[in-house]
């Protein structure tokens, strides 16, 4: 295969993009001869056989619209990238039973984007050292993120607000928080938290709420952030509702703010 020939030449960057997913690539080509690879980007293909893979120099791994014949291949692939800094896994399909067992924590990770995972779950522990994180789902097990300063969370179904607060509690250095509210549900599941996450009281500077519909929980969350974020500089609301913009702005403008420098805006 031409990929093997290219790797044999000691390339540092490998970018494969196919128009269909009918092509299968064997990760066995990433063997001891590919120690020079720094960047790998795979788009629109299926990953087959997997053994004897070694990627000691890889810093960037982007997987988009990629299918894995076995979920365990994803875990094994991440395990052989000891200095990975940039991980992007979007629209990933897997066959067979879900992979059991723990993922190795990527200790050098700086940026991670994980979304649209089908029949696969990459535990948050694996990306807990990142500084930038974008996800569209997570489980009840939320580790501490000691370095995370930028978080984007997209909810495609009913929001579990208690998990939002649990996650904020685990991110002491968070400075920029983006919450994408895609759910149309107006179901009230407000936890009435009796604590203030450390990031809100001392670090959070920017907060954005996307697809804001003005539901009771969305309003309560926005007010909670305004009341408890002492160094907040910007609260931006991107509305999806047909409700009058002035009325929604009025509801929040009347809310007390801990930070006198905070600017509230509706887009």
C-alpha positions as CSV (number, residue, x, y, z in Angstrom):
1,X,0.0,0.0,0.0
2,X,1.2,3.5,-0.8
3,X,0.8,4.5,2.9
4,X,3.5,2.0,3.9
5,X,5.8,3.4,1.2
6,X,5.3,6.9,2.4
7,X,6.0,6.0,6.1
8,X,9.1,4.2,5.1
9,X,10.4,7.5,3.8
10,X,10.3,8.9,7.3
11,X,7.5,11.5,6.8
12,X,6.3,13.6,9.7
13,X,2.8,14.5,8.5
14,X,0.2,12.0,7.2
15,X,-3.1,13.3,6.0
16,X,-5.6,10.9,4.4
17,X,-9.0,12.1,3.3
18,X,-11.4,9.8,1.2
19,X,-14.8,10.6,-0.2
20,X,-16.3,7.3,0.9
21,X,-15.8,4.9,3.8
22,X,-15.3,1.8,1.6
23,X,-11.6,1.9,1.9
24,X,-10.0,0.1,4.9
25,X,-6.6,1.0,6.2
26,X,-4.6,-1.3,8.5
27,X,-3.0,0.4,11.4
28,X,-0.2,-2.2,11.2
29,X,1.4,0.2,8.8
30,X,2.1,2.4,11.9
31,X,4.8,0.0,13.2
32,X,8.3,0.6,14.4
33,X,9.2,2.3,11.1
34,X,6.9,5.3,11.7
35,X,8.7,6.8,14.7
36,X,9.0,10.1,12.8
37,X,5.2,10.7,12.5
38,X,4.2,13.9,14.3
39,X,0.8,14.6,12.7
40,X,-1.8,12.0,11.6
41,X,-5.2,13.0,10.1
42,X,-7.6,10.4,8.9
43,X,-10.9,11.3,7.3
44,X,-13.6,9.1,5.7
45,X,-12.2,5.6,6.0
46,X,-12.4,2.4,8.1
47,X,-9.6,1.1,10.3
48,X,-9.0,-2.6,10.2
49,X,-6.2,-4.8,11.6
50,X,-4.4,-3.5,14.7
51,X,-1.2,-4.8,16.2
52,X,2.5,-3.8,16.7
53,X,1.7,-0.1,16.4
54,X,4.2,2.5,17.7
55,X,3.7,6.2,17.5
56,X,6.3,7.7,20.0
57,X,6.6,11.1,18.3
58,X,2.9,11.7,17.4
59,X,1.6,15.0,18.8
60,X,-1.5,15.5,16.6
61,X,-4.2,12.9,15.9
62,X,-7.4,13.9,14.1
63,X,-10.0,11.3,13.3
64,X,-13.1,12.4,11.4
65,X,-15.8,10.2,10.0
66,X,-13.7,7.1,10.8
67,X,-15.0,3.6,11.4
68,X,-13.2,1.1,13.7
69,X,-13.9,-2.6,13.3
70,X,-13.5,-3.0,17.1
71,X,-13.9,-0.4,19.8
72,X,-10.8,-1.6,21.5
73,X,-8.7,-0.3,18.6
74,X,-9.5,3.2,19.7
75,X,-8.2,2.6,23.2
76,X,-5.1,0.7,21.9
77,X,-4.3,3.5,19.4
78,X,-4.4,6.2,22.1
79,X,-2.2,4.0,24.3
80,X,0.7,4.1,21.8
81,X,0.8,7.9,21.6
82,X,2.7,8.9,24.8
83,X,3.2,12.6,23.9
84,X,-0.1,13.3,22.1
85,X,-1.0,17.0,22.5
86,X,-4.0,17.5,20.1
87,X,-6.8,14.9,19.9
88,X,-9.8,15.3,17.6
89,X,-12.3,12.4,17.3
90,X,-15.5,13.3,15.6
91,X,-18.2,11.1,14.0
92,X,-16.5,7.8,15.0
93,X,-18.3,4.5,14.3
94,X,-17.5,1.2,16.0
95,X,-18.7,-2.4,15.5
96,X,-19.0,-5.1,18.1
97,X,-19.4,-4.9,21.9
98,X,-18.2,-1.8,23.8
99,X,-14.6,-1.9,25.0
100,X,-14.2,-2.6,28.7
101,X,-11.3,-1.5,30.8
102,X,-9.6,1.8,31.6
103,X,-8.1,4.2,29.1
104,X,-4.6,5.5,29.7
105,X,-4.5,9.1,30.7
106,X,-2.9,11.3,27.9
107,X,-0.5,13.1,30.2
108,X,0.8,15.6,27.5
109,X,-2.6,16.5,26.1
110,X,-3.4,20.2,25.5
111,X,-6.5,20.1,23.2
112,X,-9.3,17.5,22.9
113,X,-12.4,17.6,20.7
114,X,-14.7,14.5,21.2
115,X,-18.1,14.4,19.6
116,X,-20.6,12.1,17.8
117,X,-19.2,8.9,19.1
118,X,-21.2,5.9,18.0
119,X,-21.1,2.7,20.1
120,X,-18.0,4.1,21.7
121,X,-17.2,6.1,24.8
122,X,-13.8,7.7,25.5
123,X,-13.7,8.3,29.3
124,X,-13.1,11.8,30.4
125,X,-10.2,10.5,32.5
126,X,-8.3,9.9,29.3
127,X,-8.4,13.6,28.4
128,X,-8.3,15.1,31.9
129,X,-5.0,16.8,31.4
130,X,-6.2,19.0,28.5
131,X,-6.3,22.7,28.6
132,X,-9.1,22.9,25.9
133,X,-12.0,20.5,25.8
134,X,-15.1,20.2,23.5
135,X,-17.5,17.4,24.2
136,X,-21.1,16.5,23.5
137,X,-21.8,14.0,26.2
138,X,-20.2,12.6,29.4
139,X,-21.0,10.1,32.1
140,X,-21.6,10.4,35.8
141,X,-17.9,9.7,36.4
142,X,-16.2,13.2,36.1
143,X,-12.5,13.4,37.1
144,X,-10.6,16.5,38.2
145,X,-9.3,18.6,35.3
146,X,-6.3,20.4,36.8
147,X,-5.2,22.3,33.7
148,X,-8.5,23.0,31.8
149,X,-9.2,26.6,31.1
150,X,-11.6,26.4,28.1
151,X,-14.6,24.0,28.1
152,X,-17.4,23.7,25.5
153,X,-20.3,21.3,26.2
154,X,-23.1,20.5,23.7
155,X,-26.2,18.8,25.0
156,X,-28.4,17.1,22.3
157,X,-31.0,15.9,24.8
158,X,-32.4,16.8,28.2
159,X,-29.7,18.5,30.3
160,X,-28.8,16.9,33.6
161,X,-28.0,20.2,35.4
162,X,-26.6,18.5,38.4
163,X,-23.8,17.0,36.2
164,X,-23.1,20.5,34.8
165,X,-22.4,21.7,38.3
166,X,-20.5,18.6,39.2
167,X,-18.2,19.2,36.2
168,X,-17.7,22.8,37.0
169,X,-16.7,21.8,40.5
170,X,-14.0,19.6,39.0
171,X,-12.4,22.3,36.9
172,X,-10.7,24.8,39.3
173,X,-8.9,26.8,36.6
174,X,-11.8,27.3,34.1
175,X,-11.8,30.7,32.4
176,X,-14.0,30.2,29.4
177,X,-17.2,28.2,29.5
178,X,-19.5,27.6,26.4
179,X,-22.8,25.7,27.0
180,X,-24.7,24.7,23.9
181,X,-28.3,24.0,24.8
182,X,-29.7,22.0,21.9
183,X,-32.6,20.4,23.9
184,X,-36.1,21.7,23.4
185,X,-37.3,20.3,26.7
186,X,-38.6,22.7,29.3
187,X,-38.5,20.0,32.0
188,X,-37.5,21.5,35.3
189,X,-34.5,19.5,36.7
190,X,-32.9,22.3,38.7
191,X,-30.6,21.0,41.5
192,X,-30.5,24.2,43.6
193,X,-26.7,23.9,44.3
194,X,-25.6,24.8,47.8
195,X,-22.0,25.4,46.7
196,X,-20.0,27.6,44.4
197,X,-17.4,25.9,42.2
198,X,-13.9,27.4,42.7
199,X,-13.7,28.4,39.0
200,X,-16.7,30.6,39.3
201,X,-15.5,32.4,42.5
202,X,-12.0,33.1,41.2
203,X,-11.3,32.2,37.6
204,X,-14.2,32.3,35.1
205,X,-14.0,35.3,32.8
206,X,-16.2,34.4,29.8
207,X,-19.5,32.5,29.7
208,X,-21.6,31.8,26.6
209,X,-24.9,30.1,26.3
210,X,-25.8,28.9,22.8
211,X,-29.4,28.2,21.6
212,X,-30.8,29.8,24.7
213,X,-34.6,29.4,24.8
214,X,-35.4,31.2,28.0
215,X,-36.6,28.1,29.9
216,X,-36.7,28.2,33.7
217,X,-33.5,26.1,34.1
218,X,-31.6,28.1,31.5
219,X,-32.6,31.3,33.2
220,X,-31.7,30.0,36.7
221,X,-28.3,28.8,35.4
222,X,-27.5,32.2,33.8
223,X,-28.5,34.0,37.0
224,X,-26.4,31.6,39.1
225,X,-23.3,32.4,37.0
226,X,-23.9,36.1,37.2
227,X,-24.4,36.0,41.0
228,X,-21.4,33.9,41.8
229,X,-18.7,34.7,39.2
230,X,-16.5,37.4,40.8
231,X,-14.2,38.1,37.9
232,X,-16.6,37.5,35.0
233,X,-16.0,39.9,32.2
234,X,-18.5,38.7,29.6
235,X,-21.8,36.8,29.5
236,X,-23.1,36.2,26.0
237,X,-26.5,34.7,25.2
238,X,-27.2,33.4,21.8
239,X,-30.9,32.9,21.6
240,X,-33.0,30.4,19.6
241,X,-36.4,31.3,21.0
242,X,-38.9,33.4,19.3
243,X,-39.5,35.1,22.6
244,X,-39.0,38.8,22.7
245,X,-35.3,39.6,23.0
246,X,-36.0,42.6,25.2
247,X,-38.0,40.5,27.7
248,X,-35.2,37.9,28.0
249,X,-32.6,40.6,28.4
250,X,-34.7,42.3,31.0
251,X,-34.9,39.1,33.1
252,X,-31.1,38.9,33.3
253,X,-30.4,42.6,33.6
254,X,-32.3,42.7,36.8
255,X,-30.2,39.9,38.3
256,X,-27.4,41.0,40.8
257,X,-23.8,40.5,39.5
258,X,-20.8,39.7,41.6
259,X,-18.5,41.2,39.0
260,X,-19.1,45.0,38.3
261,X,-17.1,44.6,35.1
262,X,-19.3,42.0,33.6
263,X,-21.0,42.9,30.2
264,X,-24.2,41.1,29.3
265,X,-25.2,40.8,25.7
266,X,-27.8,39.0,23.5
267,X,-27.0,37.9,20.0
